[in-house]
Amino acid sequence: MNDSPTSPVSDDVVELRPHSPASLEPLLRWKNDLEIQRLSDDETHTYSREQVAATLERWMRPSEEIVHLSIGLVGRAEPIGFLHLALIEQAHQRCRLGIVIGEKELWGRGYGHQAVVRAVGHAFDVLGLERITAEVFADNPRSVRLLEGAGFVREGVMRESIHRDGRRVDELVYGLLRHEWSKGHK
């Protein structure tokens, strides 16, 4: 079930790859980047090399409930980000998507969009799922555009979901159904 999508998207640039030990250094950098943490995590932390290595080791193990992948570019060995299809529930044919483009100089170039398109195709076509959910902080407009541009529909708001920097921040809930995806990607 955990077959990893590896063929590139239409423009042959973005690849989704299984994690390898080569992911450690960039992952350590991204996990300790305050801006990335603020956009993608409930809390900010400092992560040790040992903590990140343990996380990576867990991500490299096959699982029926989660698919962890690195995001790469053709011709570039080091990953530019990572994503997961998490909380895979075959009984309900659903999962949750999460993505981080860690190389900030590559933000805004469409690589996240291509990675999401690949992951969604994998979830629907390979894993046989019917629904993908994603959550994003309301103060992260780049991620909102990414999800909406990939066809996700805003389904709700978890009001004041997290406390950060002395204020409450909403979390937006997005969903994408297989039949919606199929209509837009034939």
C-alpha positions, 0 to 999 in steps of 0.5 A: 500500500505504501508505494511511493510516487516517484515519476515527475509531474508534467514539467518533469521538475518535482519528484516525491521520494522516500526519505533517506539519510540525505534528508537529515541535514535539511530537515534539521535546518527546517525543523529549527527555522522559526518562520517555518515553525510558525507557519506549520507547527502548533508550537515553536521548539528547538530540535536537537540533531538526535530528535530530528534523526529519530523523527527521520528514522520513524518517517523512513519506516513503512506504515499503513497509516501514514506516507512520509515523502521528501520533495525533490527536484530532478537533478538535485540530490538534496530535498527541498521539502517534505509532505505526508499523507497522514491518518490514513483510514482505509475504512473511511477512505480518507487521510490528511495532507501536510506539506512544507517547502523548507528551502525558502528561496524556492517559495512561490515557484510552484513546487509546492503546488506540483508536490500537492498535485502528485500527492493527491493523485497518489492518494486517490489513484494508488491508495484508493482514498475518497477524501483528503483533508488539510488544515492551515493557519489563517495567517498563512495566506501562501498555504491557503492559495496552495490548497485552493489552487490545487482544488481544495475547498474551505469547509470550516474554521476552527476558531482561535485554535492555537495560541501564538505570540500572545494571540489566538489564531484560527485554523482553516479546514480544507477538503478535497473529494475524489470526484471533484479531483477527477472532474478537474484533472481529466 
